[in-house]
Amino acid sequence: MSVDQQTWRRVAKTGLTGLDPDKACPGNFVYSPYNGDGAGKGVTFLLDMEGNELHRWHPPTPPGSWGYLLPNGNLFYMAKAEQTDARAMPATNFVGGWLVELDWDSNIVWEHVNPAQHHDARRTESGGAIFLTLETIPSEVADQVKGGQPGSGLEADHEGGQEATTHMWADHLIEVDATGNQVWDWHAYQHLDLEEDIITPGEPRHEWSHGNTVVPLDGDRVLASFRNISTVLMIDKKSGDITWKVGWDVISRQHDPSLLPNGNILLFDNGERRKNDVRIFSRVVEIDPRTNEIVWEYRDNPYFNFYSSRISGARRMPNGNTLITEGMFGRMFQVTPEGEVVWEYINPYFPVGTDGYEDNRVFRCSWYMPGEIPQLG
């Protein structure tokens, strides 16, 4: 009898692994396996809380990151466009480049292409979208950026006999209207602080910010997460000023911040290379932006049982539970305010990705209450 050589598949349960119907928030969830269907296409699942499949979409390509449902029940999906020039981006594995809205039958009813789009995008009330892109920053700025791995981020440019030149990328936030016309943008390198916004030690210096979340908020504000500098910040769209931020003293290499009704910020704190703790673990934290103090957190016991070095997410649910995506292991679960796990589902699909690995990664999961999806009645 042969033995599966992949440890995770050998030891893990998949599908629905736990449910307390009295404590779990009811509803349905949506997720897109990070590697798509394993055959070069995308797939997005809608399941009920017992793990029964209710619907699936067939996006044209694997996700650049993820997708979520719009109020009309359509899927807004960040697809991976074909990258014709690998040198155009520092790492094409996280670049999407193609935003699509799919109806219930997987037909594209809206799309926008920007080859530099990556990680995250959100539809806006105008019918357009706001999203993250990458751009090279001026060398005189790059030379002043602190942190990261010394000597990294160099690329040889042999055109014209030039010597090796430092290339550094940072985020360029863009908003377009329903017709694809740009209506707002924000250049990270023009607003980040050279003294405070330091690349995490050990990280290659080819990127300064490495955004992974962009969220439009009321009051003409934008919430953004920049992983390479372990910073979440709020932007005033009219002035471009950063009006609030929390950094590496509190969080480390985080994902998926969201604004709660009480004004606090919830996020997945990945915990890769913490500043004040050598232990390796992830946690979900709620931060009071008035003091930048953590007022609630979830971590496992023992702490090392819960860790996702990359991707992942956290969202507060209507009943007070928190939906967590432990992304690198395809694990989606709910915890109560007291930290009790009351629902858990593990992605059972292990397709081979473009990097050659067979895994069940999930970038982010979304939850919908009964009655929220029109097509389900």
C-alpha positions in Angstrom: 0.0 0.0 0.0 1.5 3.3 -1.1 1.7 6.3 1.3 0.7 9.8 0.2 4.0 11.8 0.4 2.4 15.1 1.1 2.1 15.5 4.9 -0.9 17.8 4.9 -3.0 15.5 2.8 -2.0 12.5 4.9 -2.9 13.9 8.2 -5.8 16.4 7.6 -9.5 16.0 7.5 -11.2 18.0 4.7 -14.7 19.3 4.1 -17.0 20.0 7.1 -15.0 19.1 10.2 -17.1 20.8 12.9 -20.4 22.5 13.5 -22.2 23.7 16.6 -25.6 24.9 15.1 -26.6 26.7 18.3 -23.5 28.9 18.3 -22.4 29.2 14.7 -23.7 32.1 12.6 -26.1 30.7 10.0 -25.8 31.2 6.2 -23.7 30.3 3.2 -20.1 30.8 2.3 -18.1 31.4 -0.9 -14.5 30.7 -1.7 -12.2 30.3 -4.7 -9.3 27.7 -4.5 -6.2 29.6 -5.0 -4.9 27.3 -7.7 -8.2 27.2 -9.6 -9.4 23.8 -10.9 -5.9 22.5 -11.6 -6.5 22.6 -15.4 -5.9 26.3 -16.0 -9.4 27.5 -15.2 -11.0 29.1 -12.2 -13.7 27.7 -9.9 -15.7 29.4 -7.2 -17.9 27.5 -4.8 -21.1 28.5 -2.9 -21.8 26.1 -0.1 -24.2 26.0 2.9 -22.8 25.8 6.4 -23.1 22.0 6.3 -20.7 21.9 3.3 -23.3 21.1 0.7 -22.6 22.7 -2.7 -25.3 25.1 -3.8 -23.7 26.6 -6.8 -20.4 27.0 -8.6 -19.0 29.5 -11.0 -16.5 28.8 -13.7 -14.3 31.9 -14.1 -12.1 32.1 -17.2 -8.8 31.7 -15.2 -7.5 30.8 -11.7 -7.9 33.7 -9.3 -5.2 36.4 -9.0 -6.5 36.3 -5.4 -10.2 35.8 -4.7 -13.9 36.7 -5.4 -17.0 37.7 -3.5 -20.7 38.2 -4.2 -22.3 41.5 -5.0 -25.8 42.4 -3.7 -27.3 41.1 -7.0 -25.8 37.7 -6.4 -23.2 38.1 -9.2 -19.6 37.1 -8.5 -16.9 39.9 -8.5 -13.7 38.0 -9.3 -10.1 39.0 -9.5 -8.9 36.8 -12.4 -5.3 36.1 -13.4 -4.7 37.7 -16.8 -2.0 36.4 -19.1 1.3 38.1 -18.3 3.2 38.5 -21.5 6.3 40.0 -19.8 7.4 38.3 -16.6 9.9 41.2 -15.9 7.0 43.6 -15.8 6.1 42.6 -12.2 8.4 41.5 -9.3 6.4 38.3 -8.9 3.6 37.2 -11.3 2.2 34.7 -8.9 0.2 37.3 -7.0 -0.7 39.5 -10.0 -4.3 39.3 -11.3 -4.7 42.0 -13.9 -8.3 41.2 -14.9 -11.4 42.2 -12.9 -14.6 40.5 -13.9 -18.2 40.4 -12.8 -19.9 37.0 -13.6 -23.6 36.4 -13.6 -25.1 33.2 -12.1 -24.3 31.3 -15.3 -20.6 32.5 -15.3 -21.1 35.0 -18.2 -18.9 38.1 -18.0 -21.2 41.2 -17.6 -18.5 43.7 -16.6 -14.7 43.7 -16.8 -11.7 45.9 -16.5 -8.1 45.0 -17.4 -5.0 46.5 -15.8 -1.9 44.2 -16.1 -0.5 45.6 -12.8 -3.6 44.9 -10.7 -2.8 42.5 -7.8 -4.2 41.0 -4.6 -7.4 43.0 -4.0 -10.2 45.0 -5.6 -13.6 46.1 -4.6 -16.6 47.3 -6.6 -17.8 50.8 -5.8 -21.2 52.4 -5.6 -20.7 54.0 -8.9 -20.4 50.6 -10.6 -16.7 50.9 -11.1 -13.9 49.5 -8.9 -11.0 50.4 -6.7 -7.9 48.2 -6.8 -4.2 47.8 -6.1 -1.6 48.1 -8.8 2.2 48.1 -8.8 4.6 50.8 -10.1 8.3 51.3 -10.1 9.4 54.2 -7.9 12.1 56.8 -8.5 15.6 55.5 -7.8 16.3 58.5 -5.5 13.4 57.4 -3.3 14.2 53.7 -3.5 17.8 54.5 -2.3 16.3 56.1 0.9 13.9 53.3 1.8 15.1 51.5 4.9 15.0 47.8 5.9 14.8 44.6 4.0 17.6 42.3 3.1 20.7 44.2 2.2 21.8 43.8 -1.4 18.5 42.4 -2.6 16.2 43.9 -5.2 18.9 44.3 -7.8 18.3 43.5 -11.5 20.9 43.6 -14.3 19.9 45.9 -17.1 22.1 45.1 -20.1 20.4 47.4 -22.6 22.8 50.1 -23.6 25.6 48.6 -21.6 24.2 49.9 -18.3 25.3 48.5 -15.0 23.0 46.8 -12.6 20.2 49.1 -11.5 18.1 49.0 -8.3 14.4 48.5 -9.1 11.9 49.0 -6.4 8.1 48.7 -6.6 5.4 50.3 -4.5 1.6 50.3 -4.7 -0.4 52.6 -6.9 -4.1 52.7 -5.8 -6.6 53.3 -8.7 -10.3 53.8 -8.9 -12.2 53.6 -12.1 -15.9 54.3 -12.9 -18.3 51.9 -14.6 -16.8 52.6 -18.0 -13.3 52.1 -16.9 -12.2 55.7 -16.8 -9.8 56.5 -13.9 -11.4 58.8 -11.4 -8.9 58.7 -8.5 -5.4 57.4 -7.7 -2.9 57.4 -4.9 0.9 56.7 -5.1 2.2 55.0 -2.0 5.8 56.2 -2.5 4.6 59.9 -2.3 3.0 59.4 1.1 4.8 56.7 3.0 7.3 57.9 5.6 11.0 57.0 4.9 11.8 57.0 8.6 8.8 55.0 9.9 7.7 52.8 7.0 10.6 50.3 7.0 10.6 47.0 5.0 10.5 44.0 7.3 14.0 42.8 8.0 14.9 39.8 5.9 12.4 40.7 3.1 13.8 41.3 -0.4 14.0 45.0 -1.2 12.3 44.8 -4.6 9.0 46.0 -3.0 8.4 48.7 -0.5 4.8 48.4 0.4 3.2 45.1 -1.1 -0.4 45.9 -0.6 -2.9 43.1 -0.1 -6.1 44.9 0.8 -7.9 48.0 -0.3 -11.4 49.0 1.1 -13.5 52.0 0.1 -15.2 53.5 3.1 -17.8 56.2 3.7 -16.6 59.8 4.2 -14.3 59.5 1.1 -11.8 57.3 2.9 -9.8 54.2 1.9 -8.5 51.5 4.2 -5.3 49.8 3.0 -3.0 47.1 4.2 0.7 47.0 3.2 2.4 43.7 4.2 6.0 44.5 3.6 6.0 47.3 6.1 3.5 45.6 8.5 1.2 48.6 8.3 -2.5 49.3 8.0 -3.5 52.8 7.2 -6.4 55.1 6.4 -6.3 57.5 3.5 -8.3 60.7 2.9 -9.2 60.5 -0.8 -9.5 64.3 -1.3 -6.2 65.3 0.2 -4.3 62.0 -0.2 -3.1 62.3 3.4 -2.7 59.3 5.7 -5.0 60.1 8.6 -4.3 57.0 10.7 -2.0 54.0 10.7 -0.8 51.1 12.9 2.5 49.5 12.3 5.1 46.9 13.2 5.0 47.6 16.9 1.5 46.0 17.0 1.1 43.7 13.9 3.2 41.7 11.5 2.7 40.9 7.8 -1.0 41.2 8.2 -4.0 40.7 5.8 -7.6 41.7 5.3 -8.3 44.7 7.6 -12.0 45.8 7.9 -13.8 48.6 9.7 -16.2 47.3 12.3 -19.5 49.1 13.2 -17.9 50.2 16.5 -15.1 52.0 14.7 -12.4 49.4 15.5 -10.3 47.6 12.9 -10.3 43.8 12.6 -7.5 42.0 10.8 -5.6 38.8 10.3 -2.2 39.2 11.9 -0.1 36.6 10.1 2.8 36.9 12.5 5.7 36.3 10.1 8.8 38.1 11.6 7.2 39.8 14.6 9.1 42.7 16.0 8.4 42.0 19.7 8.0 38.2 19.8 10.3 35.5 18.3 7.5 32.9 18.4 5.8 32.0 15.2 2.0 32.1 15.3 -0.9 33.8 13.7 -3.8 35.6 15.5 -6.8 37.7 14.6 -6.9 41.1 16.4 -9.4 43.9 16.9 -7.6 47.2 17.3 -9.0 50.5 18.7 -7.7 53.1 16.3 -7.9 55.8 19.0 -5.1 54.1 21.0 -3.9 51.4 18.6 -4.4 49.0 21.4 -5.6 45.4 20.8 -9.0 45.1 22.5 -9.8 41.5 21.3 -7.8 38.7 19.8 -8.1 35.1 18.8 -5.1 32.8 18.9 -5.0 29.0 19.3 -3.8 27.1 22.4 -1.0 26.1 22.1 -0.2 29.2 20.0 1.8 27.3 17.3 -1.3 25.3 16.2 -2.6 28.3 14.3 -0.3 29.8 11.7 -0.6 31.0 8.1 2.5 32.8 6.9 0.7 34.3 3.9 -2.7 35.2 2.5 -5.7 34.6 5.0 -8.5 36.8 6.3 -10.9 37.6 9.1 -14.4 39.1 9.1 -16.8 39.9 12.0 -20.2 38.2 11.6 -23.7 39.6 12.4 -24.0 37.4 15.5 -20.7 38.5 16.9 -18.7 35.5 15.8 -15.6 36.0 13.6 -15.0 34.2 10.3 -11.4 33.3 9.9 -9.5 32.0 6.8 -6.2 30.3 7.6 -5.3 30.6 4.0 -2.2 28.5 3.5 -4.1 25.4 4.7 -7.5 26.1 3.1 -9.1 26.2 6.6 -12.2 28.4 7.1 -13.7 28.5 10.6 -15.9 30.6 13.0 -15.0 31.5 16.5 -17.2 33.0 19.2 -16.2 36.2 21.1 -14.8 33.8 23.7 -12.6 32.1 21.1 -14.5 28.8 20.8 -14.4 27.2 17.4 -18.1 26.5 16.4 -17.8 25.8 12.7 -14.9 24.6 10.5 -14.6 23.7 6.8 -11.3 22.7 5.1 -11.0 23.0 1.3 -10.9 19.4 0.0 -9.4 20.3 -3.4 -5.6 20.1 -3.9 -4.9 21.1 -7.5 -1.4 21.8 -8.7 -0.6 25.5 -9.0 1.7 27.4 -11.4 4.5 27.0 -8.9 4.2 23.2 -9.2 2.9 22.6 -5.7 -0.2 20.6 -4.9 -2.1 22.4 -2.2 -5.6 23.6 -1.0 -4.8 27.3 -0.4 -7.7 29.8 -0.1 -6.9 33.5 -0.2 -10.1 34.6 1.5 -13.6 33.4 2.4 -16.9 35.4 2.4 -20.1 34.6 4.4 -23.7 35.5 3.4 -26.7 35.4 5.7 -29.9 33.6 4.8 -31.8 35.6 2.3 -28.8 37.7 1.2 -28.3 35.9 -2.2 -31.3 36.6 -4.4 -30.8 33.5 -6.6 -31.4 31.2 -3.6 -34.8 32.6 -3.0 
